[in-house]
């Protein structure tokens, strides 16, 4: 599906599913958002990356932020690392 000038909207009353047998890309020329009323999950078979050219923020408005490495190390690198 392609449009030259108008936006595209997909609305579903219950489940909206997109599946790809191979690679899948979502590309936005400006901002992109994923909003979930419940939990949101990212699962990768090999690795997962978040890249921000200016900032990357992980914020829990309630509860904890947990970084867990089951089979390896947790590496924290930066010019300065601030704790509290």
N, C-alpha and C positions, 0 to 999 in steps of 0.2 A: 504494500500500500504506500503510495507516495503522493504528496500534494506539493504544488509549487508555491502557494502563498498562504493557504489556510491551515490551521492546526488540526490534529487528529486526536480524538478522544475515544477511549475504550471504557465502557461502563458495564459492570456485571452486577446482578442482584446478589449473587453469592460468591462463587469462585471464578477467578480469572487466572488462567494458567498459560504460561508460555514455555514451551519445551523445544530444545534443539539437540539433535543427535551429535553434533560436533560443537564448534565454537559459537559463542553468543556474545554480542556486544550491545551496550546501550551507550550512546554518545549524545551529549548535549552541548550545543554551542555556547551556552551560558550556564546558569545554575541548574542543578538536578537535585531532586528530593525523593526520599523513600520514607513514607510515613505508615506506621502500623498502629492500629488501635490496641493491639496486644503485643506479643513478642515479635522481634525481627531477628532472623538468623542468616548468617553467611557461612556456608560450608564449602570447603575446597578439598579435593582429593590430594593435592600436593602442597600448595601454599596459598596464602591470602595476603594482599598488600593494601595499604592505605597510603596515598601520597597526596600531600598538600604543598603547593609551592610557597605558601605563606604560613599557614597553621594547620595542625591536626588536633582536634579537641575530642576527648572522650569524657563525658560528663554523666554522672548518675545523680539525678535530682533527689532521689531517695535511695538509701541502701548503699551497696558497695560497688567498687570497680575492682574486678579480679583479673590479674594476669597470671595464667597458669601454663607451665610447660611440663607436660607429662614425661617426655623422654629426653629432655635436653635443658640447656641453660636459658636464662632470661638475661638478655643483654640490654643495658640502658646506656645510650651514648648521646653526648651533647657537649656543647662548649662549656656550659655550666648546668649542673643538675641541682634543682632546688627541692628540698623536702620541707614542707610546711613553711 
